[in-house]
């Protein structure tokens, strides 16, 4: 049985905790958060308010880091130096040099490390990559991706609204879509960026240019209570592929319309879009890598570093 500890019982832990509970051969035995009230409903686990104490007292195989961004790297290194495999929420860091730091630590201590870039495990996004790689609908011509919501009001110590700690919209929301682009299509050649950043809100619009196609992406923290939405539209030579409002549609050049939305019976048609939880998918993948003694290759360090460099406008050293 793989023994798992999780540090940071905040918003995203609400997806990670049930995901671990659903994985066979894994037991989430310990939780850590500096706020005692966040731990109260988990009385069936070993509970800690001090991270170092949890590492000292628990015999963990995997540590899952769900802390604020600026704490990810140091906590990962501390755990890996004790021989613990580490999966951490995105982003790893606001600084590209931290990528080599954590991967060097993983190599030195013979443990696994992965950043949980969840879109790489999201069925709708994975299918777009498969369609691109296979050429089923010809070449990709254009794309648009969006990730829109309102400015966070709930983060511990208001850390998400502090640019030095969170990186704001580029690192909280836009990084999901940019990471998917680099994973699926490689590094873009250049970008045209527009941003409206104020203390009470932040909006980003970027057009990434590739050889033969471009992708526009937008992300926001609006000041108003705009509900969170995410989606995409990709134009291929022979089809338009769209995911909006939970509906996954393919509009083929022949006139055929395919609805691959996941229905209650899980039937998604002949392209076989699975009904699944992407957060569970990524954690199950990492757990399997640990059990099988193989390093998680689906999230590569050079891709992570490239994404951070693009966000920091450091294009000279961005290759994948």
N, C-alpha and C positions, 0 to 999 in steps of 0.2 A: 504493500500500500504506500503510495506517494504521500508524504506529509507536506502540507502547504500552509504557509503563513501569509497573511495579507496585512499591509500597513497602509493606513489612510482610508478610514471608513467614511468617505464623503460621497459625492454624487455618483461617480462612475462605479464605485464599489457595489452599488445596487444592481449593476449588470454582472459584475465579476463574481460576487458571492453565490448567487443561484447557479451560475455557470459551473463553478467548482463543485457545488453540491450535486450537480447532475452528471459528473464525470466518474465513471467506474474506475476503481483502483486509485482514486485520489481522495484525500480527506483534508478539508480545510480545518485545521486543528487550532489555529491561533489567529487572533486579530489584534491590531494595535492602532490606537489613535490617542492623541493627547487630550481629546475631549471625552470624558467618561460617559457623558450622556449619549454619545454615538454608539457606545458598546452595550448599552443596557439590554437591548432586545436579543443579544447573542450570548445568553448565559450558558449555553451548551458548549461554548468554546473556551479556550484559554485566552484570557483578556489581559492586555497590557496598555499602559499609557506611556511607556518608555521603550523606544525602538531597540536600544542597546540591550535592555533587559530581556526583550523577547529573543534576540539573537543569542544571548548567553544561555537562557534557560531551555529553549526549545530545540529539538532535534528536527530541523527542517530539511527537506529535499529541495523545495521550491519556495522562493519568496515572490509574491505578487505586489508590485509597488503601484499604489493608487494615490500617491501624494501629489501636492502641487509641483508644477514643472521644475522649479529651481532646486528641488530636493532630490530629483530622480537619480542623478549621476552619483552623488556621494553615497546615498543609501545603497545603490546597486553595488558599488565597489566594496563597501563594508561587508555586505552579504557574500559576495563572490570570494572575498579573501578568506571567508570561513568555509569555503567549499560548497556554497549553496547556489543552485541554479536560479537565475533571475529573469522574470518577465516584468516589464515596466510599461505603464501607460504612456501614450504619446503626449507631447514630444519628448524625446530623450533629454534635450537640452536646447538652449538658445544659442549655443556655441558649437560649431562644427568640430573643434578639436576634442570635444568630449566623446565623440564617437570612437576615435582611436583609443582613448583612455579606457573606456569600458570594455571594448573588444580585446584590448591587450590584457586587461585584468582577467577576462574570461579565459583567454588562451593560457595564461600563466597558471591559473588555478584549475584548469581542465574541467570547466563547467560551461553550461549553456547560458546564452543571453539572448533576449529578443525584445524589441520594442513592439508593442501591440498596436500596429497600424491596421485598424480593424477592416478598412475597405478591401484589403487584400484577401479577406476571408468572407466578404459579403457576396452572396450568390449573384445578385444583379450586376455588380461590378466585375466579378470574376467572369461572367458570361461575355461582357463587353471585351475583355482581354482575349478570350477564346475566339470571338468573332474576328477581332483584329489580327491575331496570330494566324488563324486558319485562312483568312481571305474569303470566307464564305460569301460575303456580300461585296467583295471587291475592296478597293482601297478606301481608307478613311479620308474624308474631305474636310470635315469640320466637327467641332463639338462644343457643347456648353455644359457647365456644371455649376450648381448653386448650393449654398449652405447658409441659410438666413435665419436670424433669430433676434432676440432682444438682449440687451446688455445684462450680464449676470449680476444679480443682487444678493446671492446666497453664499458666496465663497468664503471660506474661513479667513479671517483677518483681511478680508477684501483683496486677497492676493491676485485674483484674476483681473482686477481693474488696474493693477500696478504693472506697467509695461516692463520694468526691470525683472519682474518675477514670472510673468505669464507670456509676454510677447504680444498680448492682445489678440485681435482677430486673426492676423496671419498665422499665429502658432496655435490658437485654440480651434479655429474652424477651417480656415483655408488650407492648412497643412494636410488635412485629410485628402482633399481633391488633388493637391499638388503631388503628394506622395503616390496616389494612384496613377497619375500621369507618368511619373518617372518609372514606376513599377511596370506599367502596361506598355508605354510607348518610348521609354528612354528619356534622356535629358533634352529639354527644349533648347533651341538655338538662342533665343532671346525672348524678352517679354516687354510688353507695354503696360505700364501700371498706372492706375488712377486710384486715389484714396481720399476719403473724407474722414478725417480723424479729429474728434473733439473729446473733451473730458467725459461727456455724457453719452457718446456713441462713436462707433467706428465702422466704416464701410470700405471694402476693398474690391476693386474690379481689375482683373489682369487678363490680357490676351497673350497666350504662349504660342510662339511660332515654331513649327517643325518643318522639316523638308516635305512639302506637298500638302500640309494641312495646318490648321490652327485650332486652338481650344480656348474659349473664353470662360473664365471662372469668376464667380462673385461670392462674397461672404460678408456677413454683417452682424453687428451688435447694434440694433436700433434702440433709440431711447424709448420708443413707444412699445407697448406689450404685443409686438408682432409674434405670432406663433412660429415655432421652429419648423422649417421645411428644408428638405434636401432633395435633389433630383439631378437628372442629366438628360441630354439629347445628343446623340452622335449620328452624323450624316455620313453614310457609306455610299459608294457608287451605286449600289443596287438596293439600298434599304435605309430607312431611318429607324433608329433604336432609341426608345424613350422610356424613362422611369420617372413618373410624376404622381404624387398623391397615392403612392402605394401600388400603382398600376405599371406593369412592365409590358410595353408594347413594341412590336416590330411591324413596320409598314413596308412591305416589300414592293419592289419596282413592278412586279407582275400584277399588283392590285390586291394580293392576299394580305390580310391583317392577322397577325398572331398575337393573342393575348396570353402572355406567360406569367401573369400575376398569380401569386400563390393563393389558391382558394382553400376553403376549409378542409377539403379532402386531400390536399397536397398535390393534386394533379396539375402540372404546369406545361404539359404538351411535349412534343417530340424533341425539343432541344434540351429537356430534362433540367429545368431550373429547380434546385432542391428547396424544400421547405426547411429552413434551419435558422439558428440564432448565430449571428456572426461573432458575437463575443464568446459564446461557447465554442465555436469553431476554432478561434485563435488559441484559446486556452487549452483545448483538447489537443490541438496540433503541438503545442509546446510540451504538454505532458507526455505525449507519445514520443517526441524527440528525446526527452529525458529517459523514458523507460527503455527506448531502443538504442540509446547511446550514440545518437547522431545529432550533429549540430543543426539548428533550425536555419535552413538556407532560404526560406521564402522571403525573409526580410534581410536584405544584404546591407552591410555597413557602408559600402560606397554609395548606395542609393540614399540612405539616411543622411549621409554627409552632404550629398548633392542637394537634397531638399533644403537643408539648413542654410547652405551657401546661397542658394537662390533667394530664400527669404531674407537673407542679410545682404543681398545684392553683391555677392562675391562670385561672379561668374567665371573668373579666370581659371578656377580650379574645380570645375564641376563636370566630372566625367563619370559615366557608369558603364 
